[in-house]
Amino acid sequence: MLRLKAVFLVMVLFTVVSSANAATIAVNTVTDEQNTNGQCSLREAITNINNGATTYADCISSGGYGTSDAINIPAGMYTITIGGAGEDLNATGDYDINKSVAIVGAGANSTTINGSSQDRVFHLTGAYTVSISGVTITGGNAVGGWWDPASYGGGISNYGTLTVTNSTISANAAATSGGGICNFGTATVTDSTFTGNTAADGGGGISNHDTLTVTNSTISANTAVSGGGIYSAAGTFTLSNSIVANQTSGVNCRDEYQPQSIFSTGYNLENTNSCGFTSTGDMQNTAPLLGALASNGGLTQTMALGVGSPAIDAGLCVQATDQRGIVRPQGSACDIGAYEVGCTPPPSGMVSWWGGDNNALDMIGTNNGTLVNGATYSIGKVGEAFSFDGTNQHVEVPGAVGDFGSAAFTVDFWTYISDTDVTRGHYILGKSYPDSGQGWDIRYYNGTITVEGWSFEITSSITLNVWHHIAVSATVSDITLYIDGVVAGTSGRPVPISSTTNPFRIGYTTGFWPYTNTGFDGLIDEVEIFNRALSASDIAAIYSAGSAGKCRSCTPPPSNMISWWDGEGDANDIIGTNHGTLTNGATFATGKVGQAFSFDGVNDYVEIANSTSLNPSGAFSVDGWFYIDPAAPGNDGGEASLVAKTSGGVGDGGWFLWFQDTGGTFTNALRFEIMTWGTGSEWPYARASNAITSAGWYHIAGVFDLTTDPQAKLYLNGILVASSTSTISAILNNTFPVRIGASHWTDVYNPGNDRFEGMADEVEFFNRALSASEIAAIYNAGGAGNCTQQQQYTLTVTKAVTGTGSGTVTATGIDCGADCSEIFNAGTFVTLTATPEAGSIFSGWTGDPDCSDGAVTMDADRICTARFTYAPYTLTVNLNPTEGGTVRGSGINCPSATCAQQYAPSANAVLTATAKNGYKFKNWTGCNIPAGNVCTMTMSKSKAVTANFVGRYSISGKVVNQLGQPMPNVTVTLESATGGGGQPPAKAVIESEISRLVVTDAYGKYKFTKLPNSSFMVAPGDVGFTFTPLSQRVTILDGNAPGVNFKLVY
């Protein structure tokens, strides 16, 4: 399996271990029911717990009912459907709990308990102890009358002792108080989120009337008249490391009790000042920059901290994990609230990564650097950073790295600029020979950052003495400078970047005119090069991660490992057979990589029996991560063995790593010793004085090679810190067991205590001397540790559909459809193929930025979402004539011409035709369901429909002879007044509706009908006759035109 620290901790948080003396019931249906149909509902499980007996046989208990009963609720939506409110027997409405129980969900992202607005969700009726974890509680509605007890606590009403952890309380309501929770007992809330809850009176999020403690939680976007977030009427309401901000209505906090009932123990944040947060680490009138409630990884929905949130790294580390189960801290300190900003997966396309963590190794490639002219390390943005003094100190990377030519690339890093010299430029990094205009580089000069090459230059202002993230992202045609995640300038890239023989350098380069320019003064951290132009979202993610940095991958373990004790819940050797035993109460705690061994400094340790494989003959190495607090009672002023195979006595042989604090050069010192007499009448030992001055995790390694370099060598955090002056000609082995957290000094000689107080993780033993680069690689991997097998990553495919859209996604090992997840070896290139089903179309990829083209490089866990939507049908609407009227309806508007709109399959488009002045609606052509001027089109395919309009007016008159007598059978013609020459009347398109020729009747009368507002020419046209007038121009304007008469001349 892979070394996935966060996943392991989530399993620990949300697993309930059944016990023989307690009932554990597993719910197996989401249906709200009370019957004997073979399924166990949540209501039935609670009834059994309440009764202390199997009332419903479908809910089988794994043990006898007692005081530590539990209900496990798997993923699903559990909706209250058995109506009712006000009774306390769990028969209807809310879940009434009348006995102590632990309710454990599969995670708030997975297990949702919905009150469906019928009643509140949970009612703790009396003095019972109830814990609720890993669930979302939503849709609760305390529906009682004003001040009625039934109107308190929309999500939970508590009269007992309640603990809520790793849960989301959202969208609940109370007719009086406590939309999320109303507490009348004792309640503790940890790592949870309250949002979208409402109360008609007080406490949209939480209302307290007794004793309530909230730790590492987020209370935001709730609504109430008094205290949108918190209302405290009595008792004590204590908060720490929590966010109370941005309520939808009502102040963040309302303290009704005088003189005070809301207390801060520090490290709380609110965006106003109604809560009275004035203790250590508190922040008032400070926007937390919260995101909306969403899935941000892990098992629960949370409100993520946005880029630059002041809550990041501003809290006190009280909880080991956040609401999602992610280990705290991820950065330099814990974050305030329920959400811990974690490392961000490295974007794809990374070529090199120099972390500056006590070495200049390339952590992802082979472009290792070298420190030159005294460059060193200091506390950085992420761990350690390269430190330069402004002279010629630098890191040099040989080879062609940084020769980009015309290729796309990105370079990014964190920098802390200290130099106030405004007269000279300072070289930050690049691959250039500046005085000859070759290559490219990034410089600082008098408050500005410049990205420069022969054909481009981008300049932006920057401040000193704070950390800034700098990124240069280049396509083949453009270059963009980002500062702190925001675009700071752009430039074209008209020609390829020229090459130079100068290597890639960080902090200084040659050919940089020394009278006006110099090296960099400050810190540079997390330098990376990519073979593509990172997107704005890629760069923003790196900036947003802040001191948590980018997630590091495990490193392949060096060869010749004999034993590996990883401390993951046991003392077994996970690579060999030298299994250990926990002794005298040694236990486990959150470690550097997953879990670690934990020792009290009194008498506990891990013991591994003696074996030939642990008695080296010529060379060996031992290493591990150790949490050392030099002020801890078990370490302060004494000698604490970290890992040893010796008694420490003269001539007893063996070896050990230990922490020593006995004064002088042995103050806060580390020692690695080979217990064999050597030259100078002493055994070889390497000692680093004042090496451990503060509490924290340290990687410590001891290396010895009898053949090539018979000196004991001590490494701390990846670098060599001490070597012995004495050498030996042979290693003296012994039969002592190996101990982690102790040696055999106390057992054999008993003058003092050699026990270690702290933690040990990832302890390893090799039968060869590890190289400096191998040790540095282990240190660089940090919490990712050594890989237990081929590094692998999970590709998860999800589908997002719109309407009736659907489709499948396929790739090697994936058929989504059925199998939407697959594990791939690191570096595997996966091509995803999205195939829409009939009636659907594929509309693109979202999710991880590397998914955008459906081609994914597996250098991190990836989630890709294929978006499918229905293949729409087109409805075309014609107007006949185009000026006759308009058609409007479902998403369509045709004011004067043919138009079209797309609709989902089976959708109904309802159209309404409206005639314009001078016209009237006639009928529809092609309509599925006509109803007067309304037409309903059922979109089973692409279709066309025509709205027909006709004019509503007429021209009429009479033709007579010289005597005034009617002339029958005379032909009268109608033409457009603007036309002529045989053109059709009016506007051409109406000719099918208007007769151009009419013949007078027996009374000499004629009539043209269906005419719109327009001008026409009317003339009698019989051959051989002449009439007066010859023709008449007739204009119709909102009315008929009668009396257009003609008289025969001859």
Secondary structure, 3 states (H helix, E strand, C coil): CCCCHHHHHHHHHCCCCCCCCCCEEECCCCCCCCCCCCCCCHHHHHHHHHHCCCCCCCCCECCCCCCCCEEEECCEEEECCCCCCCCCCCCCCCEEECCCEEEEECCCCCEEEECCCCCCCEEECCCCEEEEECCEEECCEECCCCCCHHHECCCEEECCEEEEECCEEECCEECCECCCEEECCEEEEECCEEECCEEEEECCCEEECCEEEEECCEEECCEEEECCCEEECCCEEEEECCEEECCCECCCEEECCCCCCEEECCCCEECCCCCCCCCCCCECCCCCCEEEEEECCCCCEEEEECCCCCCCCCECCCCCECCCCCECCCCCCECCCCCCCCCECCCCCEEEEECCCCCCCECCCCCCCEEECCCEEEECCCCEEEEEECCCCEEEECCCCCCCCCCCEEEEEEEEECCCCCCCEEEEEEEEEHHHCEEEEEEEECCEEEEEECCEEEEEECCCCCEEEEEEEECCCEEEEEECCEEEEEEECCCCCCCCCCCEEECCCCCCCCCCEECCEEEEEEEEEECCCCCHHHHHHHHHHHHHCECCCCECCCCCEEEEECCCCCCCECCCCCCEEEECCCEEEECCCCEEEEEECCCCEEEECCCHHHCCCCEEEEEEEEEECCCCCCCCCCEEEEEEECCCCCCCCCEEEEEECCCHHHCCEEEEEECCCCHHHCCCEEEECCCCCCCEEEEEEEEEECCCEEEEEEEECCEEEEECCCCCCCCCCCCCCEEECCCCHHHHCCCCCCCCEEEEEEEEEECCCCCHHHHHHHHHHHHHCECCCCCEEEEEEEEEEECCCCEEEEECCEEECCECEEEEECCCEEECEEEECCCEEEEEEEECHHHCCCEEECCCCEEEEEEEEECCEEEEEEEECCCCEEEEECCEEECCCCEEEEECCCCEEEEEEEECCCEEEEEEECCCEEECCEEEEECCCCEEEEEEEEECEEEEEEEECCCCCECCCCEEEEEECCCCCCCCCCCCCCCCCCCCEEECCCCCEEEEEEECCEEEEEEECCCCCCEECCCEEEEECCCCECCCCEEECC
